[in-house]
Amino acid sequence: MTVQRLLIIGGVAGGASAAARARRLSEKAEIIVFERGPFVSFANCGLPYHVGGEIPARDDLLLQTPASLKARFNLDVRVENEVLAIDRAARKVRVRDLSNGREYEESYDALILAPGAAPLRPPIPGIDRQGHFVVRNIPDVDAIQTWLRPGVAERAVVVGGGYIGLEMAEQLRRRQLHVTVVEALPQVMAPLDPEMAAWLHLELQANGVDLRLNDPVAAFEPPREGENARASVVVLRSGARLPADVVILGLGVKPETALARSAGLEIGPKGGIRVNEHLQTSDPVIYAVGDAIEVRDWVTGAPALIPLAGPANRQGRLAADHIFGLPARYDGTLGTAVLRLFRLTAGCTGANEKSLKQAGMPHQALHLHPGSHAGYYPGAQPLAMKILFDPVNGRLLGAQVVGVDGVDKRLDVLATALKARLTVDDLAELELAYAPPFGSAKDPVNLAGMAAQNVRRGLVSLAQWSEVLQFNPAETFLLDVRSPEECARGMIPGAVNIPLPQLRRRLGELPQDRPIIVHCQSGQRSYFACRLLMQNGFKVRNLTGSYRTWDAAMRGGAART
Ligand code: FAD
């Protein structure tokens, strides 16, 4: 098709990327971008940091203006212009100019839908009260900033422990507010498995955030006599009443599909706009990108909604490529995501244990706690890493990393490995940048691969943290090979301590009739112990992640999930 008129609905991540790419591919096409809001191409990912003052200047969030896009790319960007309807037969859209109410039509040869996803507002009684805010765009944060004038807000309740809720909690603490995070699930950050999210629970608590898990909001009520709340009293299912001067609603998002639905475009089983591998909807001259579409989960192949900026930007570019005749295929989303929470960084890529179970895919989970860089160089911090791999062919299926330093670099290597369909053997062989301030001669990613290789080669079998929450000592012997000093700081109940250096001469103290689960602090010394014991005829498994994973899971509440 020759495209002379390209219309784009939505002018932020996906829409703006598509428009700029389209211009680079066609100097002749007329390109019109309709944006309902007052700003185009703004930094929505930066919004929480403006609320907290880390990005002090609001203008820094405004990456482009209609004038700058006109000057640089000759784009016709119409802010405060909402597309109301698509007439597919006539290839026209109906638009309302929100500044004056005027309605008009524009015709297209190709149309890209990039309308994003809207914050969820479930029908909880009182949800529309004053002082409640969602965080999607600049007007939202303007409203929050006005409401939070210095001195008029002391207590915030953030409803929802996803990444927007957590970023807002961190930033409101930065403004010295007392913050409560309320989450209906037993954990925050649902893409992480519970024992990994447990680190975030501990970090929230260490930073004075009151965390209410497993306790959904029942209602938002006006304050009763004696209660002081400028916004609402947030009432939880447990009956707890949380007076709030400001309420942030971070309850997730749903794809904006109203336009697509009313135009008769196909919607997928998850409720997003259905697209093919070229990002064409069920009408081949209409493309859709970003948070509004349903994608294929890269690992499980299942349809998924994965509202993230990276995929939206890349999809925008790809749709433009396909429209202007370049080869373009979008073959799935990994869901690589990263979050900073106070001192910690946490992130994930690919599948987690929950989604693998759901998809019925065989998998092995492995935890490790390597240093962020060489232990002898000052400042090394332990990472908590979890990888998931196919026990049969060794293919990496997913990874999660939490720590103070070096998390994002490991995540990005693992995300690249996933995209390249690498196996754990490949991870063991990756040649990664090393000098003492940055890593170790065996990088944490190499170590993960090597530890997984040991499992696949039958050198060791693994036990999981959840297996030792409640175990029967008559059936399983739990051996702790740490030093007595380490054990004095805390032990798994029921474990018997034989320090690794004494193990060879104390074999007689171990049972031959029961399986033994061995642990140390992070899993490395207990692996050595497993090798020693296996070669002496004992039936042993290594507790993967060992005491450190178990301890975080216990203290961080994962054991309750
Ligand atoms: P959007 O960027 O939301 O743009 C859609 C635009 O379409 C909207 O501006 C809307 O007004 C407009 N629109 C809708 N319907 C119409 C219509 N009928 N007519 C005209 N205009 C219309 N992702 C990350 O990967 N990392 C992060 O750190 C991160 N942080 C985030 C923090 C916040 C506070 C938020 C809100 C999001 C964050 N995201 C992050 C998610 C990321 O911003 C989105 O995935 C991305 O912006 C989606 O791009 P999109 O083009 O699909 O939609």
Boltz pocket constraint, residues with backbone or C-beta under 6 A from the ligand:
constraints:
  - pocket:
      binder: B
      contacts: [[A, 9], [A, 10], [A, 11], [A, 12], [A, 13], [A, 14], [A, 15], [A, 34], [A, 35], [A, 36], [A, 37], [A, 39], [A, 44], [A, 45], [A, 46], [A, 47], [A, 48], [A, 81], [A, 82], [A, 83], [A, 84], [A, 114], [A, 115], [A, 116], [A, 117], [A, 135], [A, 136], [A, 137], [A, 164], [A, 256], [A, 259], [A, 289], [A, 290], [A, 291], [A, 292], [A, 306], [A, 307], [A, 308], [A, 309], [A, 310], [A, 312], [A, 336], [A, 338]]
      max_distance: 6.0
